[in-house]
Amino acid sequence: MVQAGDPRAGKSIRVESLGPVERLASPERVQLDLEIAGPMSRALAFSIDYSIVLLGITLCLVLFVAASQQLIEWFATNAFFQRLFDRVSEWIQGTGESEGGSVPRGVALAVSLWLILDLVWTTAYFVVFETFFRGRTPGKRWAGLRVVSVKGGVIRWPQSLLRNLLRLVDSLPTGYLVGVVAIVISPRGQRLGDLVAGTVVIREREALAGDAMSDAVVAPEIEAAFRFTREELAAVGEVERRLIRRTLRRAESLPEETARPILERATRAIARRLAREEPVAPEQQRDFLLALLQASERMR
């Protein structure tokens, strides 16, 4: 097994029994070890998410058909959709699914609507969940995965939109072949959408049961000295908790003079993520991180 400190280890990747681990440098120059999600776990998460998408598409089609006959006639006679239906008919005939003669206009209409709804629903579903739920869709949450930026930070909506629009390319020619090949050959397990958007899918590992920082009980006076809003605690994800634990562990093992700048950098970075303008006094930085870690653990 290649360890992080081994000279045989690569510049950014080391391999453990649980899978590849990406060493990312956070803005405060503290390195984070994030386990990269493999193609099987990602396929499991996507199958759950796409099942939800299919339910939404089916519901939309049912409502569309029940809504108005005039709306259906408008789609059938609109010049743009007529050209789209013709292309869909040619595509269906080219796949061998229709033999002898042209495809009925109703079939072309149904397939065209399905393709449009699939694009809209799939893109909207993933962008909304990845943006507002810190990189976790229901499928990713169930599989213990999360999409983050390549710097280990929270994914932003432009990144999510870009990676999901490129899902069309990743799905070519069929069965996500392009995406699977990209995941397998990429050192960070990135499909094309991830490579362009600057994102990576990681496996969220729970803290070890013996982790002293997770098990530590913050003294009441320390907890009372710091109050965090729900918005601030919502901004603390697994990446931030891992950073806090790592910083506190390092600070415990170092002399005070050496530990002070490490605590200061981490505290400043965490405070920025919480949008806190008031600085934390140097003598309170360790207590601040401990109180925040315990408060965020309670919200999980």
Backbone as CSV, one residue per row, in Angstrom:
resi,resn,N_x,N_y,N_z,CA_x,CA_y,CA_z,C_x,C_y,C_z
1,MET,0.845,-1.202,0.000,0.000,0.000,0.000,0.874,1.244,0.000
2,VAL,0.575,2.193,-0.813,1.353,3.433,-0.893,0.755,4.446,0.048
3,GLN,1.521,4.947,0.984,1.036,5.911,1.961,1.349,7.329,1.503
4,ALA,0.739,8.294,2.185,0.887,9.690,1.768,2.318,10.165,1.868
5,GLY,3.028,9.728,2.879,4.372,10.220,3.059,5.426,9.392,2.368
6,ASP,5.057,8.308,1.712,5.992,7.421,1.039,6.558,8.108,-0.184
7,PRO,7.860,8.043,-0.430,8.423,8.686,-1.624,7.930,8.087,-2.905
8,ARG,7.361,6.857,-2.846,6.821,6.257,-4.054,5.474,6.836,-4.418
9,ALA,4.867,7.544,-3.490,3.526,8.077,-3.732,3.572,9.147,-4.800
10,GLY,2.456,9.247,-5.556,2.370,10.278,-6.580,2.200,11.636,-5.948
11,LYS,2.164,12.632,-6.793,2.078,13.989,-6.274,0.747,14.257,-5.602
12,SER,-0.336,13.646,-6.099,-1.638,13.963,-5.535,-2.464,12.753,-5.169
13,ILE,-2.091,11.556,-5.625,-2.927,10.385,-5.400,-2.189,9.369,-4.548
14,ARG,-2.875,8.806,-3.587,-2.365,7.625,-2.923,-3.484,6.606,-2.899
15,VAL,-3.161,5.340,-2.789,-4.155,4.289,-2.877,-4.229,3.543,-1.561
16,GLU,-5.447,3.380,-1.056,-5.690,2.627,0.154,-6.621,1.484,-0.188
17,SER,-6.906,0.675,0.822,-7.791,-0.456,0.593,-9.193,-0.005,0.239
18,LEU,-9.567,1.206,0.678,-10.909,1.707,0.399,-11.002,2.355,-0.969
19,GLY,-9.891,2.576,-1.635,-9.923,3.193,-2.947,-8.976,4.371,-3.025
20,PRO,-8.893,5.023,-4.191,-7.978,6.144,-4.360,-8.366,7.317,-3.484
21,VAL,-7.372,8.006,-2.981,-7.589,9.166,-2.128,-6.892,10.359,-2.753
22,GLU,-7.641,11.427,-2.971,-7.084,12.630,-3.581,-6.645,13.589,-2.489
23,ARG,-5.410,14.022,-2.564,-4.898,15.004,-1.605,-5.086,16.382,-2.206
24,LEU,-6.016,17.152,-1.631,-6.338,18.478,-2.140,-5.829,19.537,-1.178
25,ALA,-5.330,20.629,-1.719,-4.867,21.738,-0.893,-6.005,22.725,-0.729
26,SER,-6.459,22.923,0.506,-7.541,23.858,0.775,-7.003,25.287,0.739
27,PRO,-7.889,26.312,0.706,-7.421,27.693,0.621,-6.481,28.087,1.756
28,GLU,-6.628,27.439,2.924,-5.765,27.776,4.049,-4.486,26.947,4.061
29,ARG,-4.198,26.248,2.933,-2.975,25.480,2.738,-2.877,24.299,3.694
30,VAL,-4.019,23.800,4.136,-4.062,22.555,4.894,-4.531,21.467,3.948
31,GLN,-3.759,20.372,3.839,-4.086,19.331,2.881,-5.199,18.433,3.416
32,LEU,-6.139,18.088,2.522,-7.263,17.226,2.865,-7.188,15.960,2.029
33,ASP,-7.381,14.809,2.670,-7.413,13.540,1.958,-8.865,13.168,1.692
34,LEU,-9.271,13.202,0.422,-10.651,12.920,0.051,-10.687,11.660,-0.797
35,GLU,-11.495,10.690,-0.380,-11.581,9.428,-1.111,-12.425,9.607,-2.365
36,ILE,-11.860,9.251,-3.495,-12.542,9.406,-4.779,-13.577,8.300,-4.955
37,ALA,-14.778,8.674,-5.409,-15.834,7.691,-5.660,-15.538,6.924,-6.938
38,GLY,-15.776,5.629,-6.913,-15.548,4.788,-8.077,-16.757,4.738,-8.992
39,PRO,-16.612,4.140,-10.180,-17.718,4.102,-11.146,-18.922,3.314,-10.649
40,MET,-18.714,2.263,-9.848,-19.845,1.457,-9.389,-20.719,2.236,-8.410
41,SER,-20.097,2.902,-7.442,-20.882,3.674,-6.476,-21.573,4.850,-7.156
42,ARG,-20.925,5.439,-8.151,-21.557,6.534,-8.883,-22.721,6.027,-9.725
43,ALA,-22.573,4.845,-10.306,-23.671,4.264,-11.083,-24.862,3.965,-10.185
44,LEU,-24.598,3.482,-8.969,-25.680,3.214,-8.022,-26.412,4.499,-7.667
45,ALA,-25.656,5.552,-7.364,-26.274,6.832,-7.021,-27.087,7.380,-8.189
46,PHE,-26.539,7.270,-9.407,-27.251,7.792,-10.573,-28.527,7.005,-10.844
47,SER,-28.501,5.688,-10.638,-29.705,4.887,-10.877,-30.833,5.311,-9.943
48,ILE,-30.491,5.650,-8.704,-31.509,6.135,-7.763,-32.030,7.497,-8.206
49,ASP,-31.111,8.391,-8.543,-31.519,9.735,-8.966,-32.342,9.693,-10.249
50,TYR,-31.919,8.878,-11.210,-32.636,8.854,-12.483,-34.004,8.200,-12.335
51,SER,-34.159,7.297,-11.383,-35.487,6.735,-11.114,-36.442,7.833,-10.660
52,ILE,-35.931,8.744,-9.829,-36.748,9.882,-9.392,-37.065,10.793,-10.575
53,VAL,-36.069,11.015,-11.435,-36.286,11.840,-12.632,-37.344,11.222,-13.533
54,LEU,-37.294,9.905,-13.724,-38.275,9.225,-14.574,-39.688,9.384,-14.025
55,LEU,-39.825,9.323,-12.718,-41.148,9.537,-12.118,-41.652,10.943,-12.432
56,GLY,-40.765,11.930,-12.339,-41.157,13.303,-12.646,-41.531,13.483,-14.108
57,ILE,-40.758,12.866,-15.007,-41.062,12.965,-16.440,-42.403,12.319,-16.751
58,THR,-42.635,11.148,-16.185,-43.903,10.450,-16.418,-45.080,11.284,-15.943
59,LEU,-44.930,11.900,-14.774,-45.995,12.755,-14.247,-46.246,13.939,-15.174
60,CYS,-45.178,14.546,-15.680,-45.338,15.677,-16.602,-46.051,15.266,-17.886
61,LEU,-45.712,14.095,-18.420,-46.368,13.623,-19.639,-47.851,13.370,-19.407
62,VAL,-48.177,12.769,-18.270,-49.587,12.511,-17.951,-50.350,13.821,-17.845
63,LEU,-49.769,14.801,-17.146,-50.427,16.095,-17.010,-50.520,16.811,-18.350
64,PHE,-49.497,16.659,-19.182,-49.491,17.301,-20.493,-50.619,16.757,-21.363
65,VAL,-50.763,15.438,-21.382,-51.809,14.819,-22.201,-53.186,15.187,-21.675
66,ALA,-53.313,15.245,-20.353,-54.617,15.539,-19.763,-54.953,17.023,-19.802
67,ALA,-53.944,17.871,-19.999,-54.163,19.307,-19.879,-55.003,19.870,-21.017
68,SER,-54.553,19.661,-22.238,-55.239,20.349,-23.328,-54.929,19.698,-24.664
69,GLN,-55.966,19.390,-25.395,-55.805,18.868,-26.746,-55.242,19.940,-27.667
70,GLN,-55.597,21.195,-27.391,-55.092,22.293,-28.214,-53.576,22.428,-28.082
71,LEU,-53.063,22.228,-26.873,-51.622,22.319,-26.665,-50.895,21.235,-27.446
72,ILE,-51.472,20.034,-27.464,-50.874,18.936,-28.224,-50.880,19.267,-29.714
73,GLU,-52.003,19.834,-30.203,-52.089,20.195,-31.614,-51.077,21.283,-31.966
74,TRP,-50.838,22.221,-31.033,-49.854,23.276,-31.288,-48.458,22.675,-31.447
75,PHE,-48.099,21.736,-30.582,-46.804,21.069,-30.696,-46.698,20.331,-32.028
76,ALA,-47.812,19.712,-32.446,-47.785,18.900,-33.668,-47.693,19.747,-34.927
77,THR,-48.146,21.013,-34.872,-48.165,21.855,-36.069,-47.086,22.933,-36.068
78,ASN,-46.406,23.148,-34.936,-45.355,24.157,-34.868,-44.194,23.774,-35.789
79,ALA,-43.667,24.769,-36.529,-42.625,24.490,-37.527,-41.370,23.890,-36.892
80,PHE,-40.962,24.441,-35.743,-39.753,23.925,-35.091,-39.939,22.475,-34.683
81,PHE,-41.072,22.183,-34.068,-41.301,20.822,-33.597,-41.553,19.860,-34.753
82,GLN,-42.089,20.370,-35.867,-42.230,19.508,-37.040,-40.867,19.031,-37.527
83,ARG,-39.896,19.962,-37.574,-38.539,19.558,-37.963,-37.943,18.591,-36.947
84,LEU,-38.222,18.858,-35.662,-37.720,17.958,-34.621,-38.324,16.571,-34.769
85,PHE,-39.642,16.512,-35.051,-40.301,15.211,-35.221,-39.692,14.449,-36.395
86,ASP,-39.392,15.192,-37.482,-38.780,14.538,-38.647,-37.423,13.939,-38.287
87,ARG,-36.636,14.684,-37.527,-35.316,14.170,-37.128,-35.468,12.965,-36.212
88,VAL,-36.428,13.029,-35.302,-36.659,11.899,-34.395,-37.114,10.678,-35.181
89,SER,-37.984,10.900,-36.189,-38.437,9.783,-37.021,-37.260,9.129,-37.736
90,GLU,-36.366,9.966,-38.287,-35.183,9.422,-38.963,-34.296,8.658,-37.992
91,TRP,-34.184,9.191,-36.765,-33.345,8.528,-35.761,-33.920,7.171,-35.367
92,ILE,-35.255,7.130,-35.169,-35.893,5.867,-34.792,-35.725,4.842,-35.899
93,GLN,-35.926,5.274,-37.151,-35.751,4.354,-38.274,-34.306,3.886,-38.374
94,GLY,-33.377,4.787,-38.077,-31.966,4.423,-38.150,-31.553,3.427,-37.097
95,THR,-32.255,3.389,-35.949,-31.927,2.433,-34.894,-32.552,1.077,-35.134
96,GLY,-33.371,0.982,-36.166,-33.986,-0.306,-36.474,-35.229,-0.593,-35.670
97,GLU,-35.722,0.417,-34.936,-36.895,0.198,-34.108,-38.185,0.310,-34.914
98,SER,-38.089,0.816,-36.123,-39.275,0.914,-36.972,-38.923,0.351,-38.337
99,GLU,-39.701,-0.554,-38.811,-39.418,-1.202,-40.084,-40.557,-0.944,-41.068
100,GLY,-40.150,-0.660,-42.304,-41.138,-0.528,-43.369,-42.018,0.679,-43.241
101,GLY,-41.585,1.809,-43.787,-42.425,2.989,-43.770,-41.986,3.991,-42.730
102,SER,-42.678,5.136,-42.755,-42.327,6.224,-41.853,-42.908,5.985,-40.462
103,VAL,-42.341,6.703,-39.511,-42.802,6.605,-38.130,-44.051,7.464,-37.970
104,PRO,-45.087,6.968,-37.306,-46.294,7.764,-37.086,-45.967,9.060,-36.356
105,ARG,-46.700,10.126,-36.727,-46.454,11.430,-36.127,-46.646,11.387,-34.610
106,GLY,-47.591,10.614,-34.125,-47.819,10.518,-32.686,-46.635,9.927,-31.947
107,VAL,-45.998,8.924,-32.571,-44.817,8.316,-31.947,-43.676,9.328,-31.892
108,ALA,-43.468,10.047,-32.997,-42.417,11.062,-33.029,-42.676,12.155,-31.999
109,LEU,-43.965,12.542,-31.846,-44.324,13.548,-30.852,-43.994,13.063,-29.449
110,ALA,-44.376,11.825,-29.133,-44.138,11.281,-27.797,-42.645,11.183,-27.491
111,VAL,-41.879,10.694,-28.465,-40.435,10.557,-28.251,-39.782,11.928,-28.101
112,SER,-40.211,12.897,-28.910,-39.636,14.241,-28.831,-39.917,14.875,-27.476
113,LEU,-41.158,14.759,-27.022,-41.501,15.302,-25.709,-40.687,14.632,-24.611
114,TRP,-40.522,13.329,-24.746,-39.752,12.596,-23.736,-38.302,13.088,-23.705
115,LEU,-37.685,13.286,-24.862,-36.297,13.749,-24.911,-36.154,15.149,-24.322
116,ILE,-37.113,16.029,-24.637,-37.066,17.393,-24.104,-37.219,17.385,-22.590
117,LEU,-38.228,16.652,-22.104,-38.452,16.581,-20.661,-37.280,15.928,-19.948
118,ASP,-36.681,14.934,-20.583,-35.541,14.257,-19.967,-34.380,15.233,-19.779
119,LEU,-34.100,16.037,-20.796,-33.013,17.012,-20.700,-33.302,18.049,-19.616
120,VAL,-34.527,18.600,-19.635,-34.878,19.653,-18.682,-34.910,19.112,-17.257
121,TRP,-35.608,17.995,-17.060,-35.754,17.429,-15.721,-34.414,16.989,-15.149
122,THR,-33.634,16.275,-15.941,-32.357,15.768,-15.439,-31.432,16.912,-15.050
123,THR,-31.325,17.920,-15.930,-30.447,19.052,-15.635,-30.922,19.815,-14.406
124,ALA,-32.227,20.139,-14.362,-32.762,20.898,-13.232,-32.625,20.121,-11.926
125,TYR,-32.908,18.835,-11.963,-32.842,17.993,-10.759,-31.443,18.025,-10.148
126,PHE,-30.435,17.755,-10.969,-29.074,17.683,-10.442,-28.552,19.058,-10.034
127,VAL,-28.858,20.099,-10.809,-28.377,21.439,-10.468,-28.976,21.906,-9.144
128,VAL,-30.274,21.701,-8.955,-30.930,22.144,-7.717,-30.360,21.421,-6.506
129,PHE,-30.287,20.101,-6.577,-29.801,19.351,-5.416,-28.319,19.603,-5.161
130,GLU,-27.508,19.643,-6.206,-26.071,19.842,-6.002,-25.764,21.245,-5.497
131,THR,-26.590,22.231,-5.879,-26.342,23.606,-5.457,-26.853,23.878,-4.054
132,PHE,-28.074,23.450,-3.762,-28.702,23.805,-2.492,-28.520,22.751,-1.402
133,PHE,-28.039,21.587,-1.742,-27.810,20.532,-0.744,-26.342,20.119,-0.711
134,ARG,-25.479,21.094,-1.007,-24.038,20.941,-0.825,-23.482,19.724,-1.548
135,GLY,-23.871,19.588,-2.819,-23.308,18.536,-3.655,-23.920,17.169,-3.478
136,ARG,-25.030,17.078,-2.762,-25.646,15.778,-2.503,-27.035,15.710,-3.132
137,THR,-27.223,14.813,-4.070,-28.555,14.452,-4.538,-29.065,13.328,-3.645
138,PRO,-30.350,12.988,-3.700,-30.824,11.846,-2.906,-30.034,10.571,-3.171
139,GLY,-29.701,10.322,-4.441,-28.918,9.130,-4.760,-27.520,9.182,-4.177
140,LYS,-26.862,10.337,-4.293,-25.520,10.474,-3.730,-25.557,10.356,-2.208
141,ARG,-26.563,10.952,-1.580,-26.662,10.861,-0.119,-26.822,9.406,0.311
142,TRP,-27.660,8.653,-0.406,-27.884,7.247,-0.053,-26.610,6.435,-0.246
143,ALA,-25.844,6.758,-1.291,-24.605,6.021,-1.573,-23.405,6.570,-0.817
144,GLY,-23.605,7.644,-0.053,-22.503,8.221,0.702,-21.524,8.999,-0.154
145,LEU,-22.035,9.655,-1.211,-21.177,10.410,-2.124,-21.519,11.894,-2.075
146,ARG,-20.630,12.669,-2.639,-20.849,14.112,-2.713,-19.963,14.678,-3.810
147,VAL,-20.464,15.660,-4.546,-19.642,16.320,-5.564,-19.133,17.639,-4.990
148,VAL,-17.836,17.871,-5.113,-17.203,19.082,-4.604,-16.320,19.662,-5.705
149,SER,-15.816,20.863,-5.475,-14.856,21.436,-6.412,-13.521,20.723,-6.253
150,VAL,-12.657,20.856,-7.236,-11.360,20.180,-7.174,-10.491,20.735,-6.049
151,LYS,-10.878,21.872,-5.470,-10.158,22.423,-4.324,-10.757,21.966,-2.999
152,GLY,-11.781,21.106,-3.081,-12.392,20.591,-1.867,-13.520,21.438,-1.332
153,GLY,-13.866,22.535,-2.024,-14.917,23.418,-1.556,-16.288,23.031,-2.070
154,VAL,-17.276,23.815,-1.664,-18.661,23.568,-2.062,-18.834,23.876,-3.545
155,ILE,-19.576,23.048,-4.253,-19.831,23.264,-5.672,-20.805,24.427,-5.841
156,ARG,-20.554,25.275,-6.837,-21.418,26.415,-7.139,-22.315,26.074,-8.324
157,TRP,-23.405,26.868,-8.464,-24.392,26.509,-9.487,-23.828,26.570,-10.916
158,PRO,-22.920,27.513,-11.266,-22.374,27.443,-12.634,-21.603,26.151,-12.885
159,GLN,-20.876,25.668,-11.876,-20.163,24.400,-12.027,-21.139,23.247,-12.202
160,SER,-22.200,23.245,-11.388,-23.187,22.175,-11.481,-23.890,22.194,-12.829
161,LEU,-24.264,23.395,-13.299,-24.940,23.501,-14.596,-24.034,23.000,-15.713
162,LEU,-22.775,23.375,-15.683,-21.841,22.977,-16.735,-21.628,21.468,-16.743
163,ARG,-21.401,20.876,-15.567,-21.129,19.432,-15.520,-22.349,18.617,-15.930
164,ASN,-23.550,19.160,-15.700,-24.752,18.408,-16.044,-25.186,18.627,-17.487
165,LEU,-24.888,19.781,-18.068,-25.143,19.955,-19.498,-24.241,19.034,-20.314
166,LEU,-23.020,18.838,-19.835,-22.089,17.947,-20.534,-22.395,16.477,-20.283
167,ARG,-23.408,16.213,-19.479,-23.845,14.827,-19.282,-24.296,14.226,-20.615
168,LEU,-24.802,15.082,-21.525,-25.201,14.611,-22.854,-24.019,13.988,-23.586
169,VAL,-22.857,14.629,-23.475,-21.659,14.095,-24.134,-21.190,12.829,-23.431
170,ASP,-21.225,12.837,-22.101,-20.791,11.665,-21.337,-21.653,10.441,-21.619
171,SER,-22.920,10.668,-21.986,-23.832,9.541,-22.211,-23.661,8.900,-23.586
172,LEU,-22.839,9.510,-24.449,-22.638,8.966,-25.798,-21.704,7.759,-25.764
173,PRO,-21.764,6.878,-26.759,-22.857,6.749,-27.739,-24.094,6.109,-27.114
174,THR,-23.873,5.316,-26.065,-24.978,4.723,-25.319,-24.443,4.199,-23.998
175,GLY,-25.310,4.164,-23.000,-24.913,3.601,-21.717,-23.794,4.343,-21.010
176,TYR,-23.679,5.651,-21.253,-22.644,6.478,-20.607,-21.241,5.936,-20.862
177,LEU,-21.006,5.436,-22.071,-19.711,4.839,-22.387,-18.582,5.864,-22.281
178,VAL,-18.795,7.060,-22.853,-17.766,8.097,-22.797,-17.468,8.479,-21.350
179,GLY,-18.518,8.663,-20.555,-18.330,9.035,-19.157,-17.612,7.972,-18.353
180,VAL,-17.978,6.705,-18.565,-17.344,5.606,-17.829,-15.866,5.505,-18.176
181,VAL,-15.547,5.612,-19.464,-14.140,5.552,-19.883,-13.352,6.702,-19.261
182,ALA,-13.949,7.907,-19.251,-13.270,9.067,-18.663,-13.029,8.861,-17.175
183,ILE,-14.012,8.301,-16.465,-13.865,8.053,-15.029,-12.741,7.063,-14.762
184,VAL,-12.667,6.020,-15.583,-11.669,4.965,-15.372,-10.251,5.477,-15.619
185,ILE,-10.059,6.287,-16.664,-8.701,6.713,-17.020,-8.282,7.998,-16.312
186,SER,-9.237,8.737,-15.728,-8.890,9.978,-15.040,-8.319,9.670,-13.656
187,PRO,-7.208,10.292,-13.263,-6.640,10.055,-11.931,-7.603,10.398,-10.806
188,ARG,-8.484,11.360,-11.056,-9.446,11.767,-10.034,-10.830,11.173,-10.266
189,GLY,-10.944,10.238,-11.163,-12.237,9.626,-11.427,-13.258,10.608,-11.957
190,GLN,-12.844,11.508,-12.840,-13.731,12.543,-13.360,-14.248,12.181,-14.743
191,ARG,-15.564,12.378,-14.945,-16.083,12.285,-16.302,-15.821,13.620,-16.983
192,LEU,-16.187,13.734,-18.272,-15.878,14.952,-19.019,-16.506,16.186,-18.371
193,GLY,-17.741,16.038,-17.894,-18.397,17.162,-17.234,-17.634,17.642,-16.017
194,ASP,-17.076,16.706,-15.243,-16.275,17.073,-14.074,-14.986,17.777,-14.481
195,LEU,-14.344,17.264,-15.527,-13.083,17.849,-15.979,-13.268,19.299,-16.412
196,VAL,-14.350,19.572,-17.140,-14.595,20.928,-17.632,-15.046,21.851,-16.501
197,ALA,-15.902,21.345,-15.605,-16.453,22.170,-14.529,-15.509,22.306,-13.340
198,GLY,-14.466,21.495,-13.287,-13.550,21.555,-12.150,-14.147,20.962,-10.897
199,THR,-14.805,19.804,-11.033,-15.438,19.144,-9.893,-14.950,17.707,-9.788
200,VAL,-15.199,17.103,-8.643,-14.832,15.709,-8.413,-15.848,15.113,-7.446
201,VAL,-16.192,13.847,-7.648,-17.142,13.153,-6.771,-16.341,12.365,-5.743
202,ILE,-16.635,12.598,-4.469,-15.900,11.952,-3.389,-16.835,11.083,-2.562
203,ARG,-16.225,10.170,-1.821,-16.971,9.348,-0.874,-16.837,9.984,0.502
204,GLU,-17.972,10.221,1.140,-17.956,10.846,2.457,-17.785,9.768,3.517
205,ARG,-16.605,9.750,4.098,-16.336,8.780,5.147,-16.650,9.395,6.498
206,GLU,-17.322,8.616,7.334,-17.613,9.085,8.681,-16.322,9.141,9.483
207,ALA,-16.285,10.010,10.469,-15.115,10.082,11.333,-14.955,8.779,12.084
208,LEU,-13.706,8.375,12.325,-13.449,7.141,13.051,-14.008,7.234,14.454
209,ALA,-14.486,6.080,14.949,-15.098,6.072,16.278,-14.115,6.531,17.339
210,GLY,-12.835,6.271,17.113,-11.835,6.643,18.098,-11.271,8.024,17.901
211,ASP,-11.823,8.801,17.016,-11.320,10.143,16.756,-11.560,11.020,17.974
212,ALA,-10.495,11.446,18.595,-10.629,12.210,19.836,-11.356,13.517,19.601
213,MET,-11.185,14.105,18.422,-11.829,15.378,18.157,-13.335,15.216,18.002
214,SER,-13.782,14.076,17.458,-15.215,13.853,17.304,-15.857,13.511,18.635
215,ASP,-15.097,12.810,19.507,-15.651,12.368,20.776,-15.501,13.405,21.877
216,ALA,-14.697,14.436,21.627,-14.439,15.409,22.676,-15.713,16.164,23.032
217,VAL,-15.878,16.414,24.333,-17.009,17.183,24.828,-16.518,18.583,25.148
218,VAL,-17.100,19.564,24.509,-16.683,20.943,24.710,-17.206,21.435,26.046
219,ALA,-16.348,22.101,26.784,-16.737,22.630,28.089,-17.874,23.634,27.929
220,PRO,-18.796,23.686,28.890,-19.947,24.596,28.781,-19.544,26.049,28.572
221,GLU,-18.461,26.488,29.232,-18.065,27.889,29.085,-17.566,28.190,27.674
222,ILE,-16.932,27.190,27.032,-16.497,27.377,25.642,-17.705,27.415,24.718
223,GLU,-18.641,26.502,24.943,-19.843,26.458,24.107,-20.657,27.729,24.249
224,ALA,-20.695,28.279,25.473,-21.471,29.493,25.702,-20.811,30.720,25.085
225,ALA,-19.509,30.648,24.870,-18.784,31.804,24.330,-19.044,32.012,22.843
226,PHE,-19.517,30.961,22.174,-19.735,31.050,20.726,-21.149,30.589,20.389
227,ARG,-21.843,31.412,19.627,-23.184,31.066,19.171,-23.177,31.087,17.644
228,PHE,-23.749,30.048,17.042,-23.757,29.930,15.586,-25.200,29.871,15.087
229,THR,-25.482,30.610,14.029,-26.815,30.579,13.436,-26.980,29.308,12.610
230,ARG,-28.231,29.010,12.259,-28.498,27.829,11.433,-27.842,27.972,10.066
231,GLU,-27.813,29.202,9.545,-27.172,29.420,8.250,-25.677,29.137,8.326
232,GLU,-25.050,29.545,9.419,-23.616,29.290,9.578,-23.335,27.796,9.697
233,LEU,-24.152,27.100,10.481,-23.948,25.659,10.647,-24.235,24.912,9.353
234,ALA,-25.185,25.428,8.555,-25.487,24.777,7.273,-24.322,24.896,6.301
235,ALA,-23.464,25.894,6.508,-22.306,26.077,5.629,-21.152,25.156,5.985
236,VAL,-21.283,24.414,7.075,-20.221,23.506,7.519,-20.567,22.094,7.064
237,GLY,-19.839,21.605,6.079,-20.045,20.249,5.577,-18.938,19.321,6.038
238,GLU,-18.896,18.139,5.432,-17.889,17.154,5.827,-16.476,17.645,5.532
239,VAL,-16.301,18.368,4.440,-14.971,18.895,4.118,-14.500,19.855,5.205
240,GLU,-15.391,20.747,5.655,-15.018,21.700,6.695,-14.760,20.995,8.031
241,ARG,-15.612,20.008,8.364,-15.387,19.268,9.615,-14.060,18.529,9.584
242,ARG,-13.739,17.952,8.427,-12.473,17.233,8.298,-11.297,18.194,8.443
243,LEU,-11.442,19.392,7.897,-10.395,20.401,8.036,-10.207,20.786,9.502
244,ILE,-11.323,20.982,10.220,-11.229,21.361,11.634,-10.557,20.258,12.442
245,ARG,-10.987,19.005,12.221,-10.381,17.894,12.964,-8.882,17.818,12.690
246,ARG,-8.523,17.926,11.425,-7.110,17.815,11.052,-6.296,18.947,11.671
247,THR,-6.852,20.156,11.643,-6.152,21.303,12.222,-5.965,21.133,13.721
248,LEU,-7.019,20.703,14.415,-6.930,20.531,15.864,-5.957,19.420,16.235
249,ARG,-5.955,18.341,15.449,-5.013,17.258,15.738,-3.573,17.731,15.561
250,ARG,-3.341,18.486,14.498,-1.982,18.993,14.268,-1.575,19.962,15.370
251,ALA,-2.506,20.822,15.765,-2.190,21.802,16.807,-1.860,21.127,18.134
252,GLU,-2.527,19.995,18.417,-2.277,19.277,19.669,-0.856,18.735,19.728
253,SER,-0.299,18.379,18.576,1.004,17.708,18.548,2.164,18.662,18.300
254,LEU,1.891,19.960,18.205,2.939,20.926,17.886,3.137,21.911,19.031
255,PRO,4.317,22.502,19.120,4.524,23.569,20.103,3.591,24.739,19.825
256,GLU,3.313,25.512,20.836,2.342,26.595,20.705,2.740,27.588,19.619
257,GLU,4.041,27.900,19.521,4.491,28.869,18.519,4.251,28.360,17.102
258,THR,4.405,27.049,16.901,4.195,26.457,15.579,2.715,26.272,15.282
259,ALA,1.932,25.941,16.313,0.504,25.669,16.119,-0.298,26.940,15.875
260,ARG,0.183,28.074,16.398,-0.601,29.307,16.314,-0.915,29.723,14.875
261,PRO,0.055,29.776,13.948,-0.299,30.162,12.561,-1.205,29.156,11.866
262,ILE,-1.092,27.871,12.225,-1.974,26.859,11.628,-3.410,27.096,12.068
263,LEU,-3.601,27.344,13.362,-4.942,27.637,13.877,-5.482,28.927,13.271
264,GLU,-4.610,29.913,13.108,-5.050,31.197,12.561,-5.519,31.059,11.118
265,ARG,-4.759,30.334,10.286,-5.153,30.162,8.882,-6.475,29.410,8.771
266,ALA,-6.606,28.322,9.539,-7.834,27.530,9.475,-9.028,28.326,9.985
267,THR,-8.844,29.059,11.087,-9.941,29.851,11.649,-10.376,30.943,10.685
268,ARG,-9.409,31.593,10.047,-9.743,32.650,9.087,-10.519,32.081,7.904
269,ALA,-10.087,30.922,7.415,-10.766,30.312,6.269,-12.179,29.866,6.632
270,ILE,-12.332,29.232,7.802,-13.659,28.786,8.237,-14.575,29.979,8.462
271,ALA,-14.054,31.043,9.061,-14.866,32.240,9.303,-15.349,32.843,7.988
272,ARG,-14.495,32.802,6.953,-14.924,33.306,5.640,-16.068,32.473,5.091
273,ARG,-16.000,31.166,5.244,-17.067,30.302,4.742,-18.364,30.527,5.503
274,LEU,-18.242,30.939,6.761,-19.427,31.236,7.563,-19.900,32.670,7.365
275,ALA,-19.145,33.451,6.554,-19.448,34.868,6.302,-19.424,35.669,7.596
276,ARG,-18.512,35.308,8.501,-18.331,36.042,9.755,-17.314,37.155,9.537
277,GLU,-17.727,38.384,9.842,-16.836,39.515,9.630,-15.951,39.783,10.843
278,GLU,-16.473,39.537,12.037,-15.687,39.833,13.238,-14.591,38.785,13.425
279,PRO,-13.356,39.219,13.641,-12.254,38.263,13.788,-12.317,37.529,15.119
280,VAL,-11.706,36.355,15.136,-11.619,35.561,16.359,-10.262,35.823,16.995
281,ALA,-10.270,36.151,18.274,-9.020,36.436,18.970,-8.106,35.216,18.941
282,PRO,-6.799,35.414,18.818,-5.872,34.273,18.735,-6.022,33.286,19.874
283,GLU,-6.242,33.782,21.088,-6.362,32.873,22.231,-7.678,32.098,22.235
284,GLN,-8.627,32.482,21.356,-9.925,31.807,21.295,-10.084,30.938,20.052
285,GLN,-9.082,30.881,19.205,-9.238,30.189,17.923,-9.467,28.693,18.094
286,ARG,-8.722,28.048,18.991,-8.932,26.617,19.209,-10.331,26.364,19.767
287,ASP,-10.751,27.189,20.736,-12.090,27.031,21.306,-13.165,27.262,20.249
288,PHE,-12.938,28.232,19.367,-13.890,28.515,18.292,-14.075,27.296,17.396
289,LEU,-12.966,26.679,16.996,-13.043,25.505,16.123,-13.701,24.332,16.836
290,LEU,-13.373,24.121,18.104,-13.994,23.029,18.868,-15.501,23.230,19.000
291,ALA,-15.910,24.459,19.341,-17.338,24.737,19.507,-18.090,24.575,18.190
292,LEU,-17.488,25.039,17.098,-18.133,24.912,15.790,-18.244,23.453,15.379
293,LEU,-17.191,22.671,15.627,-17.223,21.251,15.274,-18.337,20.533,16.017
294,GLN,-18.454,20.780,17.323,-19.493,20.099,18.094,-20.881,20.552,17.670
295,ALA,-21.058,21.854,17.431,-22.373,22.358,17.025,-22.789,21.791,15.671
296,SER,-21.844,21.694,14.737,-22.181,21.154,13.415,-22.454,19.658,13.479
297,GLU,-21.750,18.941,14.364,-22.004,17.509,14.519,-23.416,17.261,15.043
298,ARG,-23.902,18.140,15.896,-25.253,17.987,16.442,-26.322,18.152,15.374
299,MET,-26.030,18.953,14.356,-27.020,19.211,13.303,-27.087,18.102,12.270
300,ARG,-26.147,17.199,12.252,-26.100,16.162,11.216,-27.268,15.204,11.363
